[in-house]
Amino acid sequence: MRIINKKFMNTTKSIFNFSFFLLVGALVGFLISLFFLNDNDKSIVDEINNTAYSYNYAVEKASPAVVNIYSDQIINKQLPYQRRFNSIFDNKGGQVKTSLGSGVILSSDGYILTNQHVVGDYSLRVTIELYDGRKFMAKLIGIDKGTDLAVLKIQDDKILFPSIEIEDSDKLNIGDIVLAIGNPYGLGQSVSMGIVSATGREFDNPYSNYIQTDASINRGNSGGALIDTRGRLIGINTLIRSSSGGSEGIGLAIPSTNALEIVSDLIQYGEVRRGWLGFSIERINLLRKGLLVISEVVKDGPAYKGGLMKDDVIKSINSESPSYDNLYKTFARSKPGEEILIEVKRGSEILNLSLTTGKAN
């Protein structure tokens, strides 16, 4: 009996020792994994944890930088976007009207980015309402009809305003979750969720490169923020594609990367200084075959002087592939005096041309 008890005690002690060392090993392994886990892995874990339950963190982070804009503007004629699309923001021609839209504070000194159609061509008075209800007067710094963007400046140099963190919109992928923040129908700041449905959308605008989303966007959301799940700005809500005038799951936002380039020029010059080459691309070949075929060259323009001819097929742009996306990034974002190298096919010949951009009117 004494022998059996001794064996039992030895067995129990062995099990206890094994369990103890197993527990210690697991704890050490966990601590080592935390130490060696790189930032990218941590961000993935954080993102999984955040997206699994709530987007409150992203909303709380970005919302203070999203403002309501009330603009007394002179409206002379129908907006060009209204030919085919409903503006997110409702207005009628030939009158002075107090318009409602949204905007995003980009810097603590009060620079705000919004849509040009929110403030119009000539604003008599622009009032900004912050997230906490405070109101300030704002000055119109500059507008760009080409991209439908405008920059405002809050007229108070004594206050540091909440500003939004900006993410590189070129990193977006189709299927990414996004949140739209704005003031739909003047109800107050609201948030809707969706995904990136498409990128690089072109609608009735040679400078367009929209992000398409199914996040619910309505009138009053114009100029508001499209953010990612970490509360970073990735776009400015601009248009909806709708047959009824309300949200039908096709919203369009200007990518943050494009918008920042416009903001820089508007603040520095009061206008956007764009390069101009003076040629057009044949749309049928572009849509059907993905080919960049020259349909027209403006006489005495930069492209004409550089030797470009009608029916030339662009094979490369600055040694990169001749995709529409690259075409937009290179030509639409170019500045006056910039040299652009293109390779074209003319008949059976391959030619290398150097084009120097002029200034777009």
N, C-alpha and C positions, 0 to 999 in steps of 0.2 A: 504493500500500500504506500509505503514511504517512497519507494522507487517510482511508482506511477505518478505520485504528486510532484516528484522532482522533475520527471519528464514533462509533465503538464506545465509546470512553471517555466521550464526552459523554452518550451514551444511558445508559450504566451509572451515571454521576454523577446524571443526572436521576431514574433509578429509585430510587437510594439516597436522594436528597433527598426524593422523594415519600413513600417508606416511612417515613423518619425523621419527617417532619412529620405523617404519618398516625398514627404511634405516639404522638407527643407530643399530638396532638389528642384521641386516645382516652383517654390518661391524664388530661388536663385535664378532659375531659368526665366521667370517672368521679369525679374529686375534687369537681367541682362538684355532681354528683348526690348525693354523700355529704353535702355541706354543706347542700344545700337539701332533702334528704329529711326529711319531717316525722316526728314521733314515731309517728304512727299508721301510716305506711308502714313505718317501722323495725320496729314491733311485729308487723306482718303478715309481714314477711320473717323475723323471728326465729321467729314461730310456725310458719311453713312449714318452716324449717330444723329446728326442734325436733321437730315432729310427724312429719317425714319419716323419722326414724331411731329415736328413743327417747323415753320419758317419764321417764327416770331423773332429770332435773333436777327435775321436779315432785314425784316421790316423795321424793327426798333432801331437798327443801325442807320438805315437809309431815310426813313420817314422825315426826320427833322430837317433834312436838306431839300425836301420837296415842298414847293410853295404854290399857293393860289395866286393867279394874276388877273386883275381887273383892269381892262384897258378901254379908255374912251377913244375910239379910233374913227377916222374918216374912211368910209368904204365907198370907193368910186365905181367899182365894177366887180363882176363875178370873178372869184378866184380861179386861176387856171386849173387847179386840181378838181374843181367841181364839174369840169367837162365830162369826166369819166368816173370820178369818185366823190363820195361824201366826205367832206372835211369832218374831223372829229368834233369840230367846233362850229356851231351854227351861226351864220350871219347872212345878211341880205345887202344888196348893193344900193348905192345912192343915199346914204344917210350916215349920221353920227350915231354910234351905238356903243354901249358898254358891253364889252365882250369878256367872256370867262374862259380861262385856260389854266394850265399848270406850267411849272418851271422847275429847274434844278439848280441849286446853289453849288457852284464849282469851286469857290474859294472863300476863305473866311472874311475877306474884305468886301464880299457882297456881289461878286459877278454871278449873273444868272443866265443860264441857257434855256431857251424856249423855242417854239416855232414862230416863224415870221408871220404866219396868218393869225396868230394869237394877238399880236400887237399891231398888225396892219402896216401900211406904208407910212402913215403919219399918225402918230398917237398924240392926242391932246393931253392925256393924263394916264399914267400907269401906276397902279397901286399893288403892292406886294403884301400878301398875308402869310405870315409864317405858321408853322405847325402849331405853335402855342397861342395863336390868335393875334399876335402883335402885327401892326400894319405900318408900312413904310412907303414913301414915294420912291420911284425908280426912274432912272434916265435911260433912254434908248441909246446904246453905244453904236450899234450897227446891225444891218439886216443883210441876208443873202437869199434872194428869191430862188436862186439855182437849187439850193438844198432845202429851202423853207426853214431856215434857222435865223435866230436873232439873239443878240446878247444885250442884257440889261445890267445896270449897276445900281444897287440900293444906295440912296442918298443919305448915308449915315456912316461917317468914318470913325466913330467912337466905339462901335460894337463889333465884336468878333462873331460872325455868323457860322452856324453849323454847315459843313460842306460834305459832299459825298465823295467816297472813294471810287476811283475810275478803273475799270478793268479793260484789258485789250480785247476788243470785240472780235478780232481776227482769230481768237482762240475758241470761239463758239463752235459747237457741234450741233447738228440736227438731232433733236431729241432732248437737249439740255432743258432743265426746268428753269423757267423765268417767272418773275413777278412784275406786274404793272401797277404803279402807284400814281394816283392822280385825283382829280376832283370831278367825277362824272356828274353831269347835270347840276352841278353846284350843291350836291348833297353833303359834301365834306370829303376829307381825304379817305380814299378807299383803296383796297388792295385786291387784285385778282391774280390767279395762277394759271399758267399754261406751259407749253413747251415751245422750243424753237422749231417751227414747221419747215422753214427754208431760209436760206441766206442768199444774198446777191440778187434780190428781186428788183426788176426795173419796171417802173410804172410812170409813164407820161412825163419823164424827166431825164434828160441826158446825164445828170449827175447822181441819179438814184442808185442806191446799192442796199436796199432795205433788208432788214431782218423781218421775216414773217413769223407771226406768233398767233396762237389761238387763245391767248390770255384775253379775257373780256375787256375790251376798250370801247368807250363811248364818248359822246360829246362832253367836253370839259377836261378830257384826258390829254388833249394836245399839249405837247411840251413837257409832259410828265416823264417819270423815270421808268425805264425797263431795267430791272436789276437781276443779278444771279442769286443763288441761294446763300451767298455770303454777304449780301447787301451791297454789292459793287455795281456801279452804273455800267451797263453794256449797250444802252440805246436810249433814244429820245422818241417816245410815242408820237406818231405824226398823222397817220391816216388809217381809215378802215375801208375795206372793200365790202360794200353792202348794197343790197337792193331795197332795203327798208329804211336805211338811215341809222339803224341800231347795230350793235355788235352781232356778227354772224360767224365769228370764228376766224376771220382773216384781218388781223391787225398788222400794220407796218410801222417799223421803228427805224430811225436813222442810227447806224452803228456808232458807238462811242468814239472809235478810232477816226472815223470820217469827221465827226462833229468837232473833235479837238483841233483838227487842222483848220477848220473854218473859224473857230473861236479865236485862235491865235491871230489870224489876219484881221478879224473884226475889231479886236481890242487894240491891235497895233496900228492899223490903217483906217479903220472905220468901214472897210470894204474887203471883199475877198479878191485877191490878186491871183488869177488863174492863167495858166499857159493856154495858148491856142495854136493849133496846127493847121486847121482849115481843110479837113477831109471828112468824108462820111463813109460808114460801113453799110454794105448791103445786108439788110435784115434777113432776107429769105435764106441765103447761104449760111448766115450765122445760126439761125434757128434750126435749120434742117441738117446741116453738115458740120456746124461748128467752125466754119471757115471765115476768116476776116478778109473779105473781098472789098476793095475800094470801089465805091459807087460814084463818088464825086470828089473832085479836088478843086478848091477855090483858087481862081487865077490870082497870081502874085502873092498868095498866102505862104506861110512857112513851109508847108508840105510841098507846094508847087515849086518853090525855090530850092527845096532839097532834092527834087527829082522824082517825087512820087507821082504815079499816073493812075488813071482810072483802070479798073480791072486787075491791078496788081493784087497779089495775095500775100498778106503778111505771114511770114513763117516764124519770126521771132521778134521779141521786143526787149531791147537791152539784154540780149542773150537768154531770155526766158521764154517759156511757151506762150503762144499767141492766143490765150484763152480770153473770154470776155472779162473775167475777173481781173486778169493782169492788164488788159486794155484799160479798164476803168482806173485801176490803181496808178498806172503810169501816166496816162493822158489827162484824166480828169483832175488828178492831184498835182500835176506839174505846175511849175512857176515860170513866169516870163524869163526868157533867156536861157532856159535849161536845154541841154543837148540830149536828144533821145536817138538811140541807134536801133534801126530796124532792118531786118532781112526780109526781102520780098521776092516772090517768084513772078517773073514777067515772061509769059510764054514758056520757053524751055530754059530761060536764064535765071540764075540766082544772083541778086544784087544786094549789096550792103549800102544803106543810105544813112546819112546823118542829118537829123532835122533839129533846128533850133526854134523853140517855141516863141511865139509872139505873145502879146497881151490880149486876153479876151475882153470884149466890151461888156 
